[in-house]
Amino acid sequence: MPAKVDSRLRARPNERFVFLDRDGVINMDSDDYIRSLSEWMPIPGSIDAIATLTHAGFRIAIITNQSGLARGFFDLGTLNAIHRKLRDLASLRGGRVEMILFCPHGPADNCGCRKPKSGLLRQVEARVGIDLRGLPFIGDSLGDVLAAKRVGMEPVLVRTGKGSRTLAQGGTALNGVAVFDDLKAASEKLIDRWCDS
């Protein structure tokens, strides 16, 4: 039975959506994980980019792997506090994060929602009633790129976070993927393209 569209989130005709990874795109990343509210620090310009996208008419969804939950590095209360901080900072600048979906599992759990699988993206598609094909997904890792490609989205890579490392590793999956220095630069390009279309 197909998932029911959430009437509170239902997409209206001609609405624009953009999907973002969290760690390394919006906030500083760490190979040791972001384990506390005090460790969560926005990348310069990223919160302003969210506000700018909102003002330009984009609805924003964040799709993030958070295996630190499964590993016991932080609990759900900490994760929720981090996401409240993110939303509050965006709101102070007039931005809005429509939804945040996260995978709490570790790599060995083989769940369908952990990027590079596309389960979380399909959840948004079902809840909002949108076609993901052609929509932008801005990330910093190969997992982000592959998840986007699996559902026909347009992957965009930023050099922040793991982005430079991802670029150095190369591979055919990156062929044709647009690359920007950071979320601010990527969002400006998206808005320019939208205004020109």
ChimeraX attribute file (.defattr): number of C-alpha atoms within 10 A of each C-alpha:
attribute: neighborCount
match mode: 1-to-1
recipient: residues
	/A:1	3
	/A:2	5
	/A:3	11
	/A:4	10
	/A:5	17
	/A:6	13
	/A:7	10
	/A:8	8
	/A:9	13
	/A:10	14
	/A:11	19
	/A:12	10
	/A:13	7
	/A:14	6
	/A:15	10
	/A:16	17
	/A:17	19
	/A:18	20
	/A:19	26
	/A:20	22
	/A:21	22
	/A:22	25
	/A:23	26
	/A:24	22
	/A:25	26
	/A:26	28
	/A:27	21
	/A:28	19
	/A:29	20
	/A:30	14
	/A:31	7
	/A:32	8
	/A:33	16
	/A:34	21
	/A:35	18
	/A:36	14
	/A:37	16
	/A:38	8
	/A:39	14
	/A:40	20
	/A:41	16
	/A:42	18
	/A:43	19
	/A:44	14
	/A:45	14
	/A:46	19
	/A:47	25
	/A:48	19
	/A:49	22
	/A:50	29
	/A:51	23
	/A:52	21
	/A:53	24
	/A:54	23
	/A:55	15
	/A:56	17
	/A:57	14
	/A:58	23
	/A:59	20
	/A:60	21
	/A:61	21
	/A:62	20
	/A:63	26
	/A:64	21
	/A:65	23
	/A:66	22
	/A:67	19
	/A:68	20
	/A:69	18
	/A:70	15
	/A:71	12
	/A:72	9
	/A:73	15
	/A:74	18
	/A:75	14
	/A:76	11
	/A:77	9
	/A:78	15
	/A:79	19
	/A:80	12
	/A:81	13
	/A:82	20
	/A:83	17
	/A:84	13
	/A:85	15
	/A:86	20
	/A:87	19
	/A:88	15
	/A:89	18
	/A:90	21
	/A:91	16
	/A:92	12
	/A:93	16
	/A:94	16
	/A:95	23
	/A:96	24
	/A:97	19
	/A:98	14
	/A:99	14
	/A:100	18
	/A:101	17
	/A:102	18
	/A:103	20
	/A:104	19
	/A:105	19
	/A:106	16
	/A:107	12
	/A:108	6
	/A:109	11
	/A:110	10
	/A:111	14
	/A:112	13
	/A:113	22
	/A:114	24
	/A:115	24
	/A:116	18
	/A:117	20
	/A:118	19
	/A:119	17
	/A:120	22
	/A:121	23
	/A:122	17
	/A:123	15
	/A:124	22
	/A:125	18
	/A:126	18
	/A:127	17
	/A:128	18
	/A:129	18
	/A:130	18
	/A:131	15
	/A:132	21
	/A:133	13
	/A:134	13
	/A:135	18
	/A:136	19
	/A:137	25
	/A:138	30
	/A:139	32
	/A:140	29
	/A:141	26
	/A:142	23
	/A:143	17
	/A:144	24
	/A:145	23
	/A:146	19
	/A:147	22
	/A:148	28
	/A:149	19
	/A:150	13
	/A:151	19
	/A:152	15
	/A:153	20
	/A:154	20
	/A:155	25
	/A:156	24
	/A:157	28
	/A:158	25
	/A:159	20
	/A:160	23
	/A:161	23
	/A:162	21
	/A:163	22
	/A:164	17
	/A:165	14
	/A:166	18
	/A:167	17
	/A:168	8
	/A:169	10
	/A:170	12
	/A:171	10
	/A:172	7
	/A:173	11
	/A:174	18
	/A:175	8
	/A:176	10
	/A:177	13
	/A:178	13
	/A:179	20
	/A:180	18
	/A:181	13
	/A:182	25
	/A:183	29
	/A:184	23
	/A:185	15
	/A:186	19
	/A:187	21
	/A:188	15
	/A:189	13
	/A:190	17
	/A:191	17
	/A:192	12
	/A:193	10
	/A:194	13
	/A:195	9
	/A:196	7
	/A:197	6
